[in-house]
Amino acid sequence: MTAARLGERDQAAIETFLEMMAAERGAARHTIEAYGRDLVILAGMLSARRRTLLGADTASLRACLTDKQARVSARTAARRLACWRQFYGFLCNDGRRKDDPTLALDSPRLPAPLPKYLSEDDVAVLLTATRAMEGAKGRRAEALLEVLYATGLRVSELVALPVSAGRGDALLIVRGKGSKERMVPLGDAARDAIKAYLKVRDQLTPRRAKTSPWLFPAPGNSGHLTRDGFAKILKSIAVKAGVSPARVSPHVLRHSFATHLLSHGADLRSLQQMLGHSDISTTQIYTHVLAERLKRLVETSHPLAFIKL
């Protein structure tokens, strides 16, 4: 639909709304243009239902939102609804309508985004790069990466590990969200990396390391390495390893830990415990890995998989 088919009152309302978005809310030019297009599209859909923008009710807007002929994705529909809500909220505040017909509309359900993760080969390259790093900073980088990949800790949990965590056995006691404690297995490679790091730990922050309660002490108010500090270390490791730094972050490593565990046969309940999720529904974002594993299992193990029909 073109702007020429808009009624004068609807056209004026759109123009005033877009001017407000630009002047009062500082919306970017592409946002203004997108909102203008969405409202023109809505006006056309309402016109087919003998409605105007200013005269639309909840039922007509719901019909436009679910119009099968529109054939838009849930994400596009959600974006359009966000625009409509801004527009009708403005009309109410501006005194052009007494009610907001979008209040009773439900947002389309968006598919849960799949977690970003690295392949096992990518992680192996990163670990190899840290082992080749020299000095105390190299041993710290190796310990940080080995522990993160071995445990899937949140970055806040990793940097705030107590120094006692590096002197224990194969079980790491972690204090997570809500001060809840959980036990996470710690593999040999991670324990060896911590032992090597502890031998040179005092060289990094000699003034506070000997008395610091933290495994990874650092200058600053917290007394330990910060989230940003570790993120920078991780980016530098990626550069040395030849892996795009844009693909690497502490949370991506946590996702990689979970994804690789599932792909090798771990169950969701065990993964939930190790990740510290209070609800298993949070852990279920990784079920895409289970689906792939089941597919491979059928393809390689089911007798009919070998029969070409």
C-alpha positions in Angstrom: 0.0 0.0 0.0 1.2 3.5 -0.8 1.0 6.6 1.4 -1.4 8.1 -1.2 -4.2 5.7 -0.2 -4.1 6.8 3.4 -6.8 9.0 4.7 -5.9 12.5 5.7 -6.4 12.0 9.4 -4.4 8.7 9.4 -1.7 10.3 7.4 -1.5 13.3 9.8 -1.4 10.9 12.8 1.5 8.9 11.3 3.5 12.0 10.5 3.0 13.5 14.0 3.9 10.2 15.6 7.1 9.9 13.6 8.0 13.5 14.3 7.6 12.8 18.0 9.7 9.7 17.8 12.5 11.7 16.2 12.3 14.8 18.3 11.4 13.5 21.8 12.8 10.0 21.8 15.7 10.4 19.5 14.9 7.4 17.3 17.3 6.6 14.6 16.5 7.4 11.0 16.1 3.7 10.0 13.8 3.1 13.0 11.6 6.1 11.9 11.5 4.7 8.3 10.6 1.1 9.6 7.8 2.4 11.8 6.5 4.5 8.9 6.4 1.4 6.7 4.8 -0.8 9.4 2.0 1.8 9.9 1.3 2.1 6.2 1.1 -1.6 5.9 -1.3 -1.7 8.9 -3.4 1.0 7.4 -3.8 -1.1 4.2 -4.8 -4.2 6.1 -7.3 -2.2 8.1 -8.7 -0.6 5.0 -9.4 -4.1 3.6 -11.5 -4.6 6.8 -13.2 -1.2 6.4 -11.3 0.3 9.3 -8.9 3.2 9.7 -5.9 3.6 11.9 -7.6 6.0 14.2 -10.8 3.9 14.3 -9.2 0.4 14.7 -10.3 -1.8 17.6 -8.6 -4.8 19.2 -10.4 -7.4 17.1 -9.4 -5.8 13.8 -5.8 -5.4 15.0 -5.7 -9.0 16.1 -7.0 -10.1 12.7 -4.2 -8.0 11.0 -1.6 -9.6 13.3 -2.7 -13.1 12.5 -3.5 -12.5 8.8 -2.3 -15.6 7.0 -2.0 -13.7 3.8 0.6 -11.5 5.4 2.9 -14.5 5.7 5.4 -12.9 8.0 7.7 -14.5 10.6 6.9 -14.4 14.3 9.8 -12.0 14.7 8.4 -9.6 12.1 5.0 -9.8 13.7 6.5 -9.0 17.1 8.3 -6.0 15.6 5.1 -4.7 14.0 3.2 -5.1 17.2 5.8 -3.1 19.1 5.4 -0.4 16.5 1.6 -0.5 16.9 1.9 -0.2 20.7 4.1 2.8 20.4 1.7 4.4 17.9 -1.6 3.8 19.8 0.1 4.8 23.1 1.0 8.1 21.5 -2.5 8.6 20.2 -3.9 8.1 23.7 -1.4 10.5 25.2 -2.0 13.0 22.5 -5.8 12.9 23.1 -6.6 11.5 19.7 -8.0 8.3 21.2 -9.5 7.4 24.6 -8.4 3.8 24.6 -5.4 1.8 23.5 -6.6 -1.2 21.4 -3.2 -2.9 21.6 -3.3 -3.6 25.4 -5.2 -6.8 25.0 -3.0 -8.2 22.2 -0.6 -11.0 23.0 2.9 -10.8 21.5 3.7 -13.6 19.0 5.8 -16.4 20.6 9.3 -16.2 19.3 11.4 -19.3 18.9 14.1 -19.6 21.5 17.4 -18.7 20.0 19.9 -21.5 19.9 22.9 -20.9 22.1 26.1 -20.0 20.3 28.9 -22.4 20.9 32.3 -23.4 19.5 33.2 -26.7 18.0 35.4 -29.1 19.9 38.2 -28.4 17.4 37.9 -24.7 18.1 38.2 -25.2 21.8 41.1 -27.5 21.4 42.9 -24.8 19.4 42.2 -22.2 22.1 43.5 -24.5 24.8 46.7 -25.2 22.8 47.2 -21.5 22.4 47.1 -21.0 26.2 49.6 -23.8 26.8 52.0 -22.1 24.5 51.8 -18.8 26.3 54.8 -18.1 28.6 55.1 -16.6 32.1 52.7 -16.1 34.9 50.1 -14.5 32.7 50.2 -17.5 30.4 49.7 -20.0 33.3 46.8 -17.8 34.5 45.2 -17.8 31.1 45.6 -21.5 30.8 44.1 -22.1 34.3 41.1 -19.8 33.5 40.3 -21.4 30.2 40.8 -25.0 31.4 38.6 -24.5 34.4 35.9 -22.7 32.4 35.7 -25.4 29.8 35.9 -28.2 32.4 33.1 -26.8 34.5 30.9 -24.5 32.5 31.0 -21.9 35.3 29.4 -18.5 34.9 32.1 -15.9 34.4 31.1 -14.3 37.7 31.6 -17.6 39.4 34.9 -18.3 37.7 36.7 -15.0 38.5 35.4 -15.1 42.2 36.7 -18.6 42.9 38.4 -18.8 46.3 42.1 -19.8 46.4 41.0 -22.9 48.3 39.3 -24.1 45.1 42.7 -24.7 43.6 43.9 -26.9 46.4 41.0 -29.4 46.6 40.2 -32.7 45.0 38.3 -33.6 41.9 35.1 -31.8 43.1 34.9 -28.0 42.9 32.4 -26.3 45.3 30.9 -23.3 43.6 28.8 -20.6 45.1 26.3 -19.5 42.4 23.2 -17.4 42.1 21.3 -16.8 45.3 24.4 -18.0 47.2 23.5 -21.5 46.4 26.4 -24.0 46.5 26.9 -26.8 44.1 29.6 -29.4 43.4 31.1 -29.5 39.9 33.6 -32.2 38.8 37.1 -30.9 37.9 39.1 -32.9 35.4 42.8 -33.7 35.5 43.7 -31.1 32.8 42.1 -28.3 34.8 43.6 -29.4 38.1 47.0 -29.6 36.5 46.6 -26.1 35.0 45.6 -24.7 38.4 48.6 -26.3 40.1 51.0 -24.8 37.5 49.3 -21.4 37.9 49.6 -21.5 41.7 53.3 -21.8 41.5 53.6 -18.4 39.8 50.4 -16.8 41.1 52.2 -14.5 43.5 54.2 -12.9 40.6 51.1 -11.3 39.1 50.0 -9.2 42.1 52.8 -9.6 44.6 51.4 -7.0 47.0 48.1 -8.8 47.5 48.4 -12.3 46.2 49.9 -13.8 49.4 47.1 -12.6 51.5 44.3 -12.6 48.9 41.4 -15.1 49.4 40.8 -15.2 45.7 42.3 -17.8 43.2 42.7 -15.0 40.6 43.6 -11.9 42.6 43.8 -8.5 40.8 44.0 -4.8 41.6 40.6 -3.1 42.1 37.7 -2.9 44.5 36.7 -6.6 44.2 40.2 -7.8 44.8 39.9 -10.4 42.1 39.9 -10.5 38.3 36.8 -8.8 36.8 34.5 -10.1 34.2 35.7 -7.6 31.7 39.3 -8.5 32.6 38.7 -12.1 31.8 36.8 -11.3 28.6 39.9 -9.3 27.4 42.2 -12.3 28.2 39.9 -14.6 26.3 39.9 -12.3 23.3 43.7 -12.2 23.3 43.8 -16.0 23.4 41.4 -16.2 20.4 43.7 -13.9 18.4 46.8 -16.1 19.2 44.8 -19.2 18.3 43.6 -17.8 15.0 39.9 -18.0 16.1 37.8 -14.9 15.4 37.5 -13.0 18.7 33.9 -12.1 17.8 33.0 -15.7 18.2 34.6 -16.1 21.6 33.2 -15.0 24.9 32.9 -16.5 28.4 29.3 -17.4 27.8 30.1 -19.0 24.5 32.6 -21.2 26.4 29.9 -22.1 28.9 27.5 -23.0 26.1 30.3 -25.1 24.5 30.8 -27.0 27.7 27.1 -27.9 27.9 26.8 -28.7 24.2 29.8 -30.9 24.1 28.7 -32.8 27.3 25.3 -33.5 25.8 26.8 -34.6 22.5 28.9 -37.2 24.3 26.0 -38.7 26.3 25.4 -36.6 29.4 21.8 -36.3 30.5 19.9 -33.0 31.1 19.5 -33.5 34.9 23.3 -33.8 35.4 23.9 -30.9 33.1 21.3 -28.8 35.1 23.2 -29.6 38.3 26.6 -28.6 36.9 25.4 -25.4 35.3 23.5 -24.4 38.4 20.1 -23.9 36.7 17.3 -23.8 39.2 14.8 -24.9 36.6 15.5 -27.6 34.0 13.5 -25.6 31.4 16.6 -23.3 31.3 18.8 -26.3 30.5 16.5 -27.4 27.7 17.9 -24.8 25.4 20.5 -27.4 24.6 18.1 -30.1 23.5 19.0 -29.2 19.8 22.1 -31.3 20.5 20.0 -34.2 21.7 18.0 -34.0 18.6 21.1 -34.2 16.4 22.5 -37.1 18.5 19.2 -39.1 18.2 19.2 -38.5 14.4 22.7 -39.8 14.1 21.8 -42.8 16.4 18.9 -43.8 14.1 21.0 -43.3 11.0 23.9 -45.5 12.3 22.0 -48.0 14.4 18.5 -48.6 13.2 18.3 -51.6 10.8 16.0 -49.7 8.4 18.5 -47.0 8.1 20.6 -49.3 5.9 17.8 -50.1 3.5 17.5 -48.0 0.4 13.8 -47.9 -0.6 
